[in-house]
Amino acid sequence: MNELARRAQRVLSPVLGHYTWLPLERGEGSWLITADGRRVLDLTCGIAVTPIGHAHPRVVKAVSDQAGKLMHISSGVATYEPNVALAEFLGTVLPSGLDTFVFQNSGAEAIEAAIKLARQVTKREGIIVFRGGFHGRTTGAATLTTSKAAYRKGYGALLPEVHVAPFPYPLACPIRPAHDAEACAQDALAEIEMMLEHEVPPENVAAFVIEPVLGEGGYVAAPPSFLRAVREIATRIGAMLVVDEIQTAFGRAGAWTVAERYGVVPDILTLAKALGGGMPLGAVAAPRALHERWPTGTHGSTFGGNPVSCASGLATLTVIREERLVERAERVGEIVEEELRPLAHHERVREVRRLGAMVAVEFDDKGASKAATAGALERDVLLITCGTHDQVVRFIPPLNVAEADLRKGVRAFVEAVGAGSPAPAAA
Ligand SMILES: Cc1ncc(COP(=O)(O)O)c(C=O)c1O
């Protein structure tokens, strides 16, 4: 245990889970650097937040220029350029019609706002979410979260009228053989129709809230047909489709949004993580006509849309556009997949899967995934896990990572897996 971690453990709450206690001093592009000069390749992007790496000169300049001009005033008190300019930029890259924005500080706050907007415009209360989804840690967002029961444990009654539908996760599909994504999606859709007949009157449903790719839940992409079918059901019953792209947007999944990639237009889109380029920022996007039905003053935030966060986000998204990193994301994902090939028949690996630059290796248990990430870190590569049992290792490389660094990093992981992991835990 290093000295910084020892100090942290004395004064910081143990409620926060830690993937590692790496004592960081700074970040430089795709690299993290510790106080004693160790360089670690960051294949986490700070949980999908820094798509163009750390301390990108254009982002650093935008942040310091803005901090020197106006650090805070609150978007409800006055208006300022970065807030408006970021909203204007978003209008050019999001699915058509999503042209109006309310900024928040985080993903969970964006989800809270989306729930409120859906309930205001539909005058209904019910929310249908999908098993394995992660939407945040605030009370409302935690109610919508089912990626792990631990996130709800000990918190008593949460938000009422939240119902959980199956998500097509072929490896976890209870009925059909694993790996048949379409069949799994058909079963899940049939289950939703049953829910609407037996438990949840359609006229009570304000919204479906869905991650198109389960993030914390294991990096599992729904088939496009599933998202389209949920879109159709929402339209049919007069409910909002809220697509949570907090982890997937801005190139991560090989497109500005998965909604665009799948040809689905949500009523409401939630954004955060990469949106702020490393500064705290969230947003709810929806058509102007919808926002106009959200009574003024019924929602707000002191810090949401902070000038420095917006300047950081705008600089980051501008680099993504100018350097064509959305297009490059697909290649980044392919490189990871190519280098992972030696693991295809590894006895502890159940599946390697990918959408864009979101790549996952699902192991047969947490012992194997944790041994693999620990082995990678010994080789100076930072990776994190996800999945209900932490049995999945996710690769979240910077979209501008150098090919040689990426290949070397993934090879180090493969070597760590090959070096062995403990036998599966006894059932
Ligand atoms: C899809 C998704 N939604 C919501 C959240 C919550 O975001 P935050 O941690 O910024 O509150 C996350 C965070 O991991 C996420 O991945």
The ligand as an SDF file (V2000), in Angstrom:
LIG
                    3D

 16 16  0  0  0  0  0  0  0  0999 V2000
  -25.0930    4.7080  -18.7800 C   0  0  0  0  0  0  0  0  0  0  0  0
  -24.8580    5.4990  -17.5340 C   0  0  0  0  0  0  0  0  0  0  0  0
  -25.8360    6.2630  -17.0410 N   0  0  0  0  0  0  0  0  0  0  0  0
  -25.6540    7.0010  -15.9350 C   0  0  0  0  0  0  0  0  0  0  0  0
  -24.4570    6.9930  -15.2550 C   0  0  0  0  0  0  0  0  0  0  0  0
  -24.2710    7.8540  -14.0310 C   0  0  0  0  0  0  0  0  0  0  0  0
  -23.3860    8.8820  -14.2990 O   0  0  0  0  0  0  0  0  0  0  0  0
  -22.6410    9.6720  -13.1130 P   0  0  0  0  0  0  0  0  0  0  0  0
  -21.7140    8.7170  -12.4530 O   0  0  0  0  0  0  0  0  0  0  0  0
  -21.9710   10.8150  -13.8090 O   0  0  0  0  0  0  0  0  0  0  0  0
  -23.7170   10.1340  -12.1850 O   0  0  0  0  0  0  0  0  0  0  0  0
  -23.4100    6.2040  -15.7340 C   0  0  0  0  0  0  0  0  0  0  0  0
  -22.1260    6.1430  -15.0040 C   0  0  0  0  0  0  0  0  0  0  0  0
  -21.3770    5.1940  -15.1040 O   0  0  0  0  0  0  0  0  0  0  0  0
  -23.6160    5.4350  -16.8920 C   0  0  0  0  0  0  0  0  0  0  0  0
  -22.6370    4.6510  -17.3930 O   0  0  0  0  0  0  0  0  0  0  0  0
  1  2  1  0
  2  3  1  0
  2 15  2  0
  3  4  2  0
  4  5  1  0
  5  6  1  0
  5 12  2  0
  6  7  1  0
  7  8  1  0
  8  9  2  0
  8 10  1  0
  8 11  1  0
 12 13  1  0
 12 15  1  0
 13 14  2  0
 15 16  1  0
M  END
$$$$
